[in-house]
Structure formats: C-alpha cells, structure tokens
Amino acid sequence: MAAKKVDLLLIVQKIIKLDSKMRFAAIIDPKGEIREAIMKTGKTSLKTQKEEEHFCKQVAQRRAMRKEFDKSLGKVRYVHVEREKVSQMVIYTKRNIVYFTMEPEMPINTKIRLITKIKKITSDL
C-alpha cells in the first residue's frame, strides 16, 4: 500500500509541475475520497479542507450521474468548469478521478494540451 501512495504522490507532483499556472491536483476514488492531493507551492487554497472534501464527493457523484448517458452520447473525455477565480478540470480514469485546478486566464489551447498530457500521465489509474 505504501508503494501505491508514493506513486500517487509522484503523479500529482508531475501534474502540478506541468505549468506555472497550475494550482492544485488530486486523485479521487469512485466514492469521492481524496487518495492523494497537492497544492502548488506559493498558492493558497480557495476552499477550506472540509469544502474540498465535500467538492470531491460531488465530483464522484457527478461521474456516476454522467455515466447514464455513456451509451447514447459516449464516455466523458473531460469536464471543464471555468469560474471567475479558478479553472477546474476533471478527467475520469478507469478506477479513479483526476481533479486539478489552474489559473483562469490560461488560453484554452494550453488547457487542452495540459489535459492531453495529464491523460497520458494518469492512463494507468
């Protein structure tokens, strides 16, 4: 189990290092529990820990809700929410959910490149 934890930490660290405008990265299990998470050094969280945990539970619930449309619309590739203070991204892997945030002023083509890189980094999750 300890080796798994180290691997997850390395993955979230790798995600955070992809761009200077990245803020936060987390790997969430299907029940919404945070398996590993990291805030970029020098950034402050916009949510309390309790809010973050609640948000992650909702991310997992939304995954389950979106699944019912997989047959007619296809599987979700990623979810992008643009807020005033932060951009939020969610990628579904086979067994987990990858959630990460970045500064909102990042160009969309840069965000798409990051999504592609993060999908490759997390493809075995």
N, C-alpha and C positions, 0 to 999 in steps of 0.2 A: 504494500500500500504506500509506503514512503517513497518508493521509486516513482509511482504514478503521480504523487503530489509534486515531486520535483519536476517531472515532465510538464505538468500543467503550469507550474510557475515559469518554466523556461518559455513555454508557448505564449503566455500573456506578456512576458517581458519582451519577447520578439515582436509581438503585435504593437506594443507601446513604442518601440524604437523605430517603427516604420516611417513615422513622420513627426516633425516637431509639433504639429498641431493636434496630435492625439492626446486625449485626456485620461481615459480610463478603459480598461479591458477586463472582461470577466468570462469565465466558463461556468455555465449554469447547467445543472442536471434537469431531467424532464419534470421534476416536481417543483423546480424553481429555487432549489438550494444552490448557493454560490459554492462551487468547488474550488475555485481559485480566482483571485481578483487583484488588480494592482492599479494604483493611481499614479500617473506620471509625476515624477519629482518636480516640485515647484508649482504644481496645480493644486487647487483646493476643491474639495467635493462640493457640488451644488445641492446635494441631498445628504440628510443625516444617514447614519448606518441603518437605522430602522426603516427609513424611506427607501433606501437602496435595496434592502432585503424584500420589502413589500413590492417594489417595482419588478424585481427579478421573478417573484412568484407570478406576477401578472404576465410577464413575458412568456413564461411557460404555459399559462392558461391560454394565452392568445395563440400559441403554437398549436395547441390541441384544437382550438376553435377553427383555425385556418385549415387544418387537415381535412375537414369535411368537404372542402372544395377541391382537394387534390385531384380527384377523379375527373371532374369537369374542366378545371382550369389549369391543372398541372401543379407540381410542387412549388412551394415558395422558394425563390432563389435567395432573396434577402429582403429585409424590411428597413426602410429609411424614414426616419422622422426628423424633420427639420424644425427646431424650436428657436426662439429668439436668442437664447443663451448657449445652446449646445445642439450639435447634430448627434442623433442616436442611430446606431446601426445594429441589426440583429441578423445573424446567419445561423441557419439550422444545419447541424451535422447529423450523422446517423444516430448518435446516442446523447448528444449534448446540444447546448445552445451557446453561441459565442455572441456576447454583447459588448459593444465598445462605443465610446463617445469621442467626439473631436470638436474643435472649434467650428462654429457655424459658417464662418466666412470662407471656408475652403471651397475651391471650384469643384463642380460636380464631376468633371473628368478625373480629377485627383482622387475623389472619393471612390469612383468606380475602380480605379487602379488599385486602391487600398483593399477594396472588397475582394478583388481577384487574388491579390497576394495573401490575404487572410484566409481565404478559402483553401489555398494550397497549403498553408501552414497548418490548418486545422482539419485537413481531409481525413485523418485517421481517428478523429474523435468520434 
